Structures are given as C-alpha cells and as structure tokens.
Amino acid sequence: MTKTNLITGFLGSGKTTSILHLLAHKDPAEKWAVLVNEFGEVGIGRRAAWPTAAHC
C-alpha cells in the first residue's frame, strides 16, 4: 500500500512552506512526488521555490 498525504488550505495559509519544510527533512531513502493542481487563469502558486522541490 502507498502512503498518501493530502495538503489543502486557503491562499496564504502556508501550504508551500510546509511542503518545502517536509521535503527538506525527508529520509533520503524515501521517494516522494508533489502534485500541484491549480484552477484559474493566473498561476498564483507557481513560485521560484517549486523547481527546487522538484528534485525530491
């Protein structure tokens, strides 16, 4: 069975910060994937921090 965590919240509630913190402190032997699903014409959640997180 695959462990899955779902992180949700309002704009500005700290989701990206929390995910980046978790990624920085994860066990190197673990393999993680971060899926971002965004609605709207403007990509508000697209930050410079995400390319760094993509190397998890």
PDB file of N, H, CA, C and O in Angstrom:
ATOM      1  N   MET A   1       0.840  -1.170   0.000  1.00  0.00           N
ATOM      2  CA  MET A   1       0.000   0.000   0.000  1.00  0.00           C
ATOM      3  C   MET A   1       0.897   1.248   0.000  1.00  0.00           C
ATOM      4  O   MET A   1       1.939   1.273   0.654  1.00  0.00           O
ATOM      5  N   THR A   2       0.485   2.262  -0.728  1.00  0.00           N
ATOM      6  H   THR A   2      -0.362   2.242  -1.259  1.00  0.00           H
ATOM      7  CA  THR A   2       1.228   3.513  -0.827  1.00  0.00           C
ATOM      8  C   THR A   2       0.655   4.531   0.149  1.00  0.00           C
ATOM      9  O   THR A   2      -0.552   4.769   0.170  1.00  0.00           O
ATOM     10  N   LYS A   3       1.516   5.125   0.947  1.00  0.00           N
ATOM     11  H   LYS A   3       2.497   4.932   0.930  1.00  0.00           H
ATOM     12  CA  LYS A   3       1.094   6.168   1.878  1.00  0.00           C
ATOM     13  C   LYS A   3       0.879   7.455   1.094  1.00  0.00           C
ATOM     14  O   LYS A   3       1.709   7.835   0.268  1.00  0.00           O
ATOM     15  N   THR A   4      -0.241   8.125   1.356  1.00  0.00           N
ATOM     16  H   THR A   4      -0.916   7.816   2.026  1.00  0.00           H
ATOM     17  CA  THR A   4      -0.584   9.356   0.656  1.00  0.00           C
ATOM     18  C   THR A   4      -0.971  10.429   1.662  1.00  0.00           C
ATOM     19  O   THR A   4      -1.723  10.165   2.600  1.00  0.00           O
ATOM     20  N   ASN A   5      -0.466  11.623   1.469  1.00  0.00           N
ATOM     21  H   ASN A   5       0.144  11.838   0.707  1.00  0.00           H
ATOM     22  CA  ASN A   5      -0.839  12.780   2.293  1.00  0.00           C
ATOM     23  C   ASN A   5      -1.439  13.832   1.381  1.00  0.00           C
ATOM     24  O   ASN A   5      -0.899  14.111   0.310  1.00  0.00           O
ATOM     25  N   LEU A   6      -2.539  14.412   1.793  1.00  0.00           N
ATOM     26  H   LEU A   6      -2.978  14.185   2.663  1.00  0.00           H
ATOM     27  CA  LEU A   6      -3.212  15.462   1.038  1.00  0.00           C
ATOM     28  C   LEU A   6      -3.113  16.749   1.842  1.00  0.00           C
ATOM     29  O   LEU A   6      -3.547  16.806   2.992  1.00  0.00           O
ATOM     30  N   ILE A   7      -2.547  17.772   1.239  1.00  0.00           N
ATOM     31  H   ILE A   7      -2.194  17.727   0.304  1.00  0.00           H
ATOM     32  CA  ILE A   7      -2.382  19.054   1.922  1.00  0.00           C
ATOM     33  C   ILE A   7      -3.240  20.080   1.201  1.00  0.00           C
ATOM     34  O   ILE A   7      -3.051  20.338   0.012  1.00  0.00           O
ATOM     35  N   THR A   8      -4.183  20.661   1.927  1.00  0.00           N
ATOM     36  H   THR A   8      -4.337  20.452   2.892  1.00  0.00           H
ATOM     37  CA  THR A   8      -5.083  21.655   1.348  1.00  0.00           C
ATOM     38  C   THR A   8      -5.127  22.880   2.251  1.00  0.00           C
ATOM     39  O   THR A   8      -4.709  22.824   3.407  1.00  0.00           O
ATOM     40  N   GLY A   9      -5.627  23.969   1.725  1.00  0.00           N
ATOM     41  H   GLY A   9      -5.966  24.015   0.785  1.00  0.00           H
ATOM     42  CA  GLY A   9      -5.782  25.170   2.540  1.00  0.00           C
ATOM     43  C   GLY A   9      -6.005  26.388   1.671  1.00  0.00           C
ATOM     44  O   GLY A   9      -5.852  26.343   0.450  1.00  0.00           O
ATOM     45  N   PHE A  10      -6.364  27.459   2.315  1.00  0.00           N
ATOM     46  H   PHE A  10      -6.488  27.495   3.306  1.00  0.00           H
ATOM     47  CA  PHE A  10      -6.622  28.708   1.621  1.00  0.00           C
ATOM     48  C   PHE A  10      -5.322  29.343   1.138  1.00  0.00           C
ATOM     49  O   PHE A  10      -4.239  28.989   1.603  1.00  0.00           O
ATOM     50  N   LEU A  11      -5.436  30.264   0.222  1.00  0.00           N
ATOM     51  H   LEU A  11      -6.316  30.552  -0.156  1.00  0.00           H
ATOM     52  CA  LEU A  11      -4.306  31.018  -0.293  1.00  0.00           C
ATOM     53  C   LEU A  11      -3.600  31.726   0.866  1.00  0.00           C
ATOM     54  O   LEU A  11      -4.230  32.437   1.648  1.00  0.00           O
ATOM     55  N   GLY A  12      -2.298  31.523   0.963  1.00  0.00           N
ATOM     56  H   GLY A  12      -1.786  30.945   0.328  1.00  0.00           H
ATOM     57  CA  GLY A  12      -1.525  32.176   2.009  1.00  0.00           C
ATOM     58  C   GLY A  12      -1.516  31.457   3.344  1.00  0.00           C
ATOM     59  O   GLY A  12      -1.025  31.998   4.335  1.00  0.00           O
ATOM     60  N   SER A  13      -2.055  30.239   3.385  1.00  0.00           N
ATOM     61  H   SER A  13      -2.454  29.799   2.580  1.00  0.00           H
ATOM     62  CA  SER A  13      -2.137  29.520   4.666  1.00  0.00           C
ATOM     63  C   SER A  13      -0.862  28.768   5.023  1.00  0.00           C
ATOM     64  O   SER A  13      -0.762  28.231   6.125  1.00  0.00           O
ATOM     65  N   GLY A  14       0.124  28.715   4.112  1.00  0.00           N
ATOM     66  H   GLY A  14       0.042  29.151   3.216  1.00  0.00           H
ATOM     67  CA  GLY A  14       1.401  28.083   4.424  1.00  0.00           C
ATOM     68  C   GLY A  14       1.597  26.696   3.836  1.00  0.00           C
ATOM     69  O   GLY A  14       2.472  25.955   4.286  1.00  0.00           O
ATOM     70  N   LYS A  15       0.806  26.332   2.847  1.00  0.00           N
ATOM     71  H   LYS A  15       0.095  26.934   2.482  1.00  0.00           H
ATOM     72  CA  LYS A  15       0.924  25.002   2.226  1.00  0.00           C
ATOM     73  C   LYS A  15       2.295  24.800   1.592  1.00  0.00           C
ATOM     74  O   LYS A  15       2.952  23.790   1.845  1.00  0.00           O
ATOM     75  N   THR A  16       2.727  25.744   0.779  1.00  0.00           N
ATOM     76  H   THR A  16       2.193  26.564   0.574  1.00  0.00           H
ATOM     77  CA  THR A  16       4.016  25.621   0.098  1.00  0.00           C
ATOM     78  C   THR A  16       5.154  25.590   1.109  1.00  0.00           C
ATOM     79  O   THR A  16       6.073  24.781   0.982  1.00  0.00           O
ATOM     80  N   THR A  17       5.103  26.448   2.095  1.00  0.00           N
ATOM     81  H   THR A  17       4.356  27.105   2.199  1.00  0.00           H
ATOM     82  CA  THR A  17       6.131  26.469   3.134  1.00  0.00           C
ATOM     83  C   THR A  17       6.198  25.132   3.857  1.00  0.00           C
ATOM     84  O   THR A  17       7.286  24.612   4.101  1.00  0.00           O
ATOM     85  N   SER A  18       5.051  24.578   4.198  1.00  0.00           N
ATOM     86  H   SER A  18       4.167  25.001   3.999  1.00  0.00           H
ATOM     87  CA  SER A  18       5.013  23.286   4.894  1.00  0.00           C
ATOM     88  C   SER A  18       5.577  22.165   4.037  1.00  0.00           C
ATOM     89  O   SER A  18       6.345  21.331   4.517  1.00  0.00           O
ATOM     90  N   ILE A  19       5.194  22.147   2.768  1.00  0.00           N
ATOM     91  H   ILE A  19       4.569  22.824   2.378  1.00  0.00           H
ATOM     92  CA  ILE A  19       5.678  21.094   1.871  1.00  0.00           C
ATOM     93  C   ILE A  19       7.194  21.201   1.693  1.00  0.00           C
ATOM     94  O   ILE A  19       7.892  20.188   1.733  1.00  0.00           O
ATOM     95  N   LEU A  20       7.702  22.404   1.501  1.00  0.00           N
ATOM     96  H   LEU A  20       7.134  23.227   1.468  1.00  0.00           H
ATOM     97  CA  LEU A  20       9.145  22.588   1.335  1.00  0.00           C
ATOM     98  C   LEU A  20       9.904  22.186   2.598  1.00  0.00           C
ATOM     99  O   LEU A  20      11.002  21.637   2.510  1.00  0.00           O
ATOM    100  N   HIS A  21       9.333  22.452   3.764  1.00  0.00           N
ATOM    101  H   HIS A  21       8.441  22.898   3.836  1.00  0.00           H
ATOM    102  CA  HIS A  21       9.957  22.030   5.027  1.00  0.00           C
ATOM    103  C   HIS A  21      10.001  20.508   5.111  1.00  0.00           C
ATOM    104  O   HIS A  21      11.029  19.932   5.466  1.00  0.00           O
ATOM    105  N   LEU A  22       8.887  19.858   4.784  1.00  0.00           N
ATOM    106  H   LEU A  22       8.052  20.326   4.496  1.00  0.00           H
ATOM    107  CA  LEU A  22       8.844  18.393   4.814  1.00  0.00           C
ATOM    108  C   LEU A  22       9.855  17.791   3.840  1.00  0.00           C
ATOM    109  O   LEU A  22      10.536  16.822   4.175  1.00  0.00           O
ATOM    110  N   LEU A  23       9.954  18.357   2.643  1.00  0.00           N
ATOM    111  H   LEU A  23       9.401  19.144   2.371  1.00  0.00           H
ATOM    112  CA  LEU A  23      10.902  17.851   1.651  1.00  0.00           C
ATOM    113  C   LEU A  23      12.348  18.014   2.118  1.00  0.00           C
ATOM    114  O   LEU A  23      13.187  17.149   1.870  1.00  0.00           O
ATOM    115  N   ALA A  24      12.630  19.115   2.786  1.00  0.00           N
ATOM    116  H   ALA A  24      11.948  19.818   2.987  1.00  0.00           H
ATOM    117  CA  ALA A  24      13.993  19.370   3.255  1.00  0.00           C
ATOM    118  C   ALA A  24      14.412  18.410   4.366  1.00  0.00           C
ATOM    119  O   ALA A  24      15.605  18.204   4.587  1.00  0.00           O
ATOM    120  N   HIS A  25      13.446  17.826   5.061  1.00  0.00           N
ATOM    121  H   HIS A  25      12.476  17.993   4.881  1.00  0.00           H
ATOM    122  CA  HIS A  25      13.751  16.964   6.198  1.00  0.00           C
ATOM    123  C   HIS A  25      13.357  15.511   5.984  1.00  0.00           C
ATOM    124  O   HIS A  25      13.332  14.736   6.939  1.00  0.00           O
ATOM    125  N   LYS A  26      13.051  15.130   4.759  1.00  0.00           N
ATOM    126  H   LYS A  26      13.072  15.760   3.982  1.00  0.00           H
ATOM    127  CA  LYS A  26      12.633  13.748   4.500  1.00  0.00           C
ATOM    128  C   LYS A  26      13.829  12.802   4.494  1.00  0.00           C
ATOM    129  O   LYS A  26      14.967  13.221   4.282  1.00  0.00           O
ATOM    130  N   ASP A  27      13.558  11.536   4.728  1.00  0.00           N
ATOM    131  H   ASP A  27      12.634  11.196   4.900  1.00  0.00           H
ATOM    132  CA  ASP A  27      14.584  10.491   4.669  1.00  0.00           C
ATOM    133  C   ASP A  27      15.057  10.370   3.221  1.00  0.00           C
ATOM    134  O   ASP A  27      14.227  10.196   2.328  1.00  0.00           O
ATOM    135  N   PRO A  28      16.358  10.456   2.961  1.00  0.00           N
ATOM    136  CA  PRO A  28      16.859  10.373   1.584  1.00  0.00           C
ATOM    137  C   PRO A  28      16.489   9.068   0.877  1.00  0.00           C
ATOM    138  O   PRO A  28      16.466   9.019  -0.353  1.00  0.00           O
ATOM    139  N   ALA A  29      16.204   8.025   1.630  1.00  0.00           N
ATOM    140  H   ALA A  29      16.222   8.065   2.629  1.00  0.00           H
ATOM    141  CA  ALA A  29      15.840   6.741   1.023  1.00  0.00           C
ATOM    142  C   ALA A  29      14.400   6.736   0.512  1.00  0.00           C
ATOM    143  O   ALA A  29      14.027   5.863  -0.272  1.00  0.00           O
ATOM    144  N   GLU A  30      13.591   7.698   0.948  1.00  0.00           N
ATOM    145  H   GLU A  30      13.894   8.407   1.585  1.00  0.00           H
ATOM    146  CA  GLU A  30      12.191   7.762   0.523  1.00  0.00           C
ATOM    147  C   GLU A  30      12.073   8.462  -0.827  1.00  0.00           C
ATOM    148  O   GLU A  30      12.860   9.350  -1.156  1.00  0.00           O
ATOM    149  N   LYS A  31      11.084   8.048  -1.590  1.00  0.00           N
ATOM    150  H   LYS A  31      10.445   7.327  -1.323  1.00  0.00           H
ATOM    151  CA  LYS A  31      10.786   8.697  -2.868  1.00  0.00           C
ATOM    152  C   LYS A  31       9.443   9.399  -2.732  1.00  0.00           C
ATOM    153  O   LYS A  31       8.438   8.778  -2.388  1.00  0.00           O
ATOM    154  N   TRP A  32       9.437  10.683  -3.002  1.00  0.00           N
ATOM    155  H   TRP A  32      10.254  11.188  -3.281  1.00  0.00           H
ATOM    156  CA  TRP A  32       8.230  11.488  -2.874  1.00  0.00           C
ATOM    157  C   TRP A  32       7.854  12.081  -4.225  1.00  0.00           C
ATOM    158  O   TRP A  32       8.698  12.253  -5.105  1.00  0.00           O
ATOM    159  N   ALA A  33       6.588  12.385  -4.368  1.00  0.00           N
ATOM    160  H   ALA A  33       5.903  12.246  -3.654  1.00  0.00           H
ATOM    161  CA  ALA A  33       6.085  13.128  -5.522  1.00  0.00           C
ATOM    162  C   ALA A  33       5.175  14.230  -4.996  1.00  0.00           C
ATOM    163  O   ALA A  33       4.407  14.012  -4.059  1.00  0.00           O
ATOM    164  N   VAL A  34       5.261  15.400  -5.592  1.00  0.00           N
ATOM    165  H   VAL A  34       5.885  15.577  -6.353  1.00  0.00           H
ATOM    166  CA  VAL A  34       4.390  16.512  -5.226  1.00  0.00           C
ATOM    167  C   VAL A  34       3.573  16.865  -6.459  1.00  0.00           C
ATOM    168  O   VAL A  34       4.121  17.234  -7.498  1.00  0.00           O
ATOM    169  N   LEU A  35       2.259  16.746  -6.331  1.00  0.00           N
ATOM    170  H   LEU A  35       1.814  16.446  -5.487  1.00  0.00           H
ATOM    171  CA  LEU A  35       1.357  17.091  -7.421  1.00  0.00           C
ATOM    172  C   LEU A  35       0.667  18.401  -7.073  1.00  0.00           C
ATOM    173  O   LEU A  35       0.128  18.553  -5.977  1.00  0.00           O
ATOM    174  N   VAL A  36       0.684  19.339  -8.001  1.00  0.00           N
ATOM    175  H   VAL A  36       1.122  19.216  -8.891  1.00  0.00           H
ATOM    176  CA  VAL A  36       0.048  20.635  -7.781  1.00  0.00           C
ATOM    177  C   VAL A  36      -1.076  20.773  -8.790  1.00  0.00           C
ATOM    178  O   VAL A  36      -0.850  20.702  -9.998  1.00  0.00           O
ATOM    179  N   ASN A  37      -2.278  20.968  -8.293  1.00  0.00           N
ATOM    180  H   ASN A  37      -2.461  21.026  -7.312  1.00  0.00           H
ATOM    181  CA  ASN A  37      -3.442  21.156  -9.152  1.00  0.00           C
ATOM    182  C   ASN A  37      -3.980  22.550  -8.885  1.00  0.00           C
ATOM    183  O   ASN A  37      -4.432  22.850  -7.780  1.00  0.00           O
ATOM    184  N   GLU A  38      -3.928  23.396  -9.896  1.00  0.00           N
ATOM    185  H   GLU A  38      -3.560  23.152 -10.794  1.00  0.00           H
ATOM    186  CA  GLU A  38      -4.311  24.782  -9.743  1.00  0.00           C
ATOM    187  C   GLU A  38      -5.451  25.128 -10.680  1.00  0.00           C
ATOM    188  O   GLU A  38      -5.457  24.716 -11.840  1.00  0.00           O
ATOM    189  N   PHE A  39      -6.407  25.879 -10.183  1.00  0.00           N
ATOM    190  H   PHE A  39      -6.402  26.214  -9.241  1.00  0.00           H
ATOM    191  CA  PHE A  39      -7.507  26.356 -11.003  1.00  0.00           C
ATOM    192  C   PHE A  39      -7.345  27.854 -11.203  1.00  0.00           C
ATOM    193  O   PHE A  39      -6.858  28.553 -10.315  1.00  0.00           O
ATOM    194  N   GLY A  40      -7.744  28.340 -12.345  1.00  0.00           N
ATOM    195  H   GLY A  40      -8.140  27.772 -13.067  1.00  0.00           H
ATOM    196  CA  GLY A  40      -7.693  29.769 -12.597  1.00  0.00           C
ATOM    197  C   GLY A  40      -6.760  30.110 -13.743  1.00  0.00           C
ATOM    198  O   GLY A  40      -5.933  29.298 -14.157  1.00  0.00           O
ATOM    199  N   GLU A  41      -6.908  31.314 -14.241  1.00  0.00           N
ATOM    200  H   GLU A  41      -7.580  31.974 -13.905  1.00  0.00           H
ATOM    201  CA  GLU A  41      -6.110  31.767 -15.374  1.00  0.00           C
ATOM    202  C   GLU A  41      -4.699  32.167 -14.961  1.00  0.00           C
ATOM    203  O   GLU A  41      -3.772  32.072 -15.765  1.00  0.00           O
ATOM    204  N   VAL A  42      -4.523  32.607 -13.731  1.00  0.00           N
ATOM    205  H   VAL A  42      -5.276  32.684 -13.077  1.00  0.00           H
ATOM    206  CA  VAL A  42      -3.220  33.048 -13.247  1.00  0.00           C
ATOM    207  C   VAL A  42      -2.670  31.995 -12.299  1.00  0.00           C
ATOM    208  O   VAL A  42      -3.346  31.572 -11.362  1.00  0.00           O
ATOM    209  N   GLY A  43      -1.421  31.571 -12.557  1.00  0.00           N
ATOM    210  H   GLY A  43      -0.872  31.914 -13.318  1.00  0.00           H
ATOM    211  CA  GLY A  43      -0.794  30.568 -11.699  1.00  0.00           C
ATOM    212  C   GLY A  43      -0.202  31.192 -10.451  1.00  0.00           C
ATOM    213  O   GLY A  43       0.993  31.485 -10.412  1.00  0.00           O
ATOM    214  N   ILE A  44      -1.015  31.398  -9.438  1.00  0.00           N
ATOM    215  H   ILE A  44      -1.986  31.160  -9.469  1.00  0.00           H
ATOM    216  CA  ILE A  44      -0.554  32.057  -8.213  1.00  0.00           C
ATOM    217  C   ILE A  44       0.473  31.205  -7.481  1.00  0.00           C
ATOM    218  O   ILE A  44       1.438  31.742  -6.936  1.00  0.00           O
ATOM    219  N   GLY A  45       0.285  29.889  -7.458  1.00  0.00           N
ATOM    220  H   GLY A  45      -0.499  29.454  -7.900  1.00  0.00           H
ATOM    221  CA  GLY A  45       1.166  29.007  -6.704  1.00  0.00           C
ATOM    222  C   GLY A  45       2.495  28.724  -7.366  1.00  0.00           C
ATOM    223  O   GLY A  45       3.350  28.073  -6.765  1.00  0.00           O
ATOM    224  N   ARG A  46       2.693  29.186  -8.569  1.00  0.00           N
ATOM    225  H   ARG A  46       1.999  29.715  -9.057  1.00  0.00           H
ATOM    226  CA  ARG A  46       3.964  28.940  -9.272  1.00  0.00           C
ATOM    227  C   ARG A  46       5.018  29.887  -8.736  1.00  0.00           C
ATOM    228  O   ARG A  46       5.080  31.054  -9.122  1.00  0.00           O
ATOM    229  N   ARG A  47       5.835  29.375  -7.853  1.00  0.00           N
ATOM    230  H   ARG A  47       5.784  28.426  -7.541  1.00  0.00           H
ATOM    231  CA  ARG A  47       6.872  30.188  -7.218  1.00  0.00           C
ATOM    232  C   ARG A  47       8.237  29.687  -7.639  1.00  0.00           C
ATOM    233  O   ARG A  47       8.372  28.582  -8.165  1.00  0.00           O
ATOM    234  N   ALA A  48       9.237  30.499  -7.405  1.00  0.00           N
ATOM    235  H   ALA A  48       9.127  31.397  -6.978  1.00  0.00           H
ATOM    236  CA  ALA A  48      10.607  30.088  -7.720  1.00  0.00           C
ATOM    237  C   ALA A  48      11.039  28.907  -6.860  1.00  0.00           C
ATOM    238  O   ALA A  48      11.988  28.208  -7.217  1.00  0.00           O
ATOM    239  N   ALA A  49      10.368  28.668  -5.738  1.00  0.00           N
ATOM    240  H   ALA A  49       9.597  29.235  -5.448  1.00  0.00           H
ATOM    241  CA  ALA A  49      10.749  27.578  -4.831  1.00  0.00           C
ATOM    242  C   ALA A  49      10.405  26.212  -5.404  1.00  0.00           C
ATOM    243  O   ALA A  49      11.063  25.230  -5.059  1.00  0.00           O
ATOM    244  N   TRP A  50       9.402  26.113  -6.262  1.00  0.00           N
ATOM    245  H   TRP A  50       8.867  26.910  -6.542  1.00  0.00           H
ATOM    246  CA  TRP A  50       8.969  24.797  -6.739  1.00  0.00           C
ATOM    247  C   TRP A  50      10.011  24.074  -7.574  1.00  0.00           C
ATOM    248  O   TRP A  50      10.133  22.858  -7.424  1.00  0.00           O
ATOM    249  N   PRO A  51      10.775  24.731  -8.446  1.00  0.00           N
ATOM    250  CA  PRO A  51      11.800  23.960  -9.166  1.00  0.00           C
ATOM    251  C   PRO A  51      12.796  23.294  -8.225  1.00  0.00           C
ATOM    252  O   PRO A  51      13.279  22.202  -8.525  1.00  0.00           O
ATOM    253  N   THR A  52      13.114  23.918  -7.102  1.00  0.00           N
ATOM    254  H   THR A  52      12.722  24.805  -6.859  1.00  0.00           H
ATOM    255  CA  THR A  52      14.000  23.313  -6.107  1.00  0.00           C
ATOM    256  C   THR A  52      13.358  22.060  -5.539  1.00  0.00           C
ATOM    257  O   THR A  52      14.023  21.038  -5.376  1.00  0.00           O
ATOM    258  N   ALA A  53      12.077  22.133  -5.240  1.00  0.00           N
ATOM    259  H   ALA A  53      11.536  22.963  -5.372  1.00  0.00           H
ATOM    260  CA  ALA A  53      11.360  20.996  -4.665  1.00  0.00           C
ATOM    261  C   ALA A  53      11.204  19.867  -5.668  1.00  0.00           C
ATOM    262  O   ALA A  53      11.002  18.718  -5.275  1.00  0.00           O
ATOM    263  N   ALA A  54      11.293  20.169  -6.951  1.00  0.00           N
ATOM    264  H   ALA A  54      11.457  21.102  -7.270  1.00  0.00           H
ATOM    265  CA  ALA A  54      11.096  19.144  -7.973  1.00  0.00           C
ATOM    266  C   ALA A  54      12.204  18.100  -7.963  1.00  0.00           C
ATOM    267  O   ALA A  54      12.064  17.053  -8.596  1.00  0.00           O
ATOM    268  N   HIS A  55      13.294  18.361  -7.262  1.00  0.00           N
ATOM    269  H   HIS A  55      13.407  19.211  -6.748  1.00  0.00           H
ATOM    270  CA  HIS A  55      14.402  17.412  -7.209  1.00  0.00           C
ATOM    271  C   HIS A  55      14.291  16.443  -6.044  1.00  0.00           C
ATOM    272  O   HIS A  55      15.303  15.909  -5.590  1.00  0.00           O
ATOM    273  N   CYS A  56      13.094  16.209  -5.557  1.00  0.00           N
ATOM    274  H   CYS A  56      12.272  16.643  -5.925  1.00  0.00           H
ATOM    275  CA  CYS A  56      12.912  15.313  -4.424  1.00  0.00           C
ATOM    276  C   CYS A  56      12.856  13.898  -4.943  1.00  0.00           C
ATOM    277  O   CYS A  56      12.706  12.959  -4.161  1.00  0.00           O
TER     278      CYS A  56
END
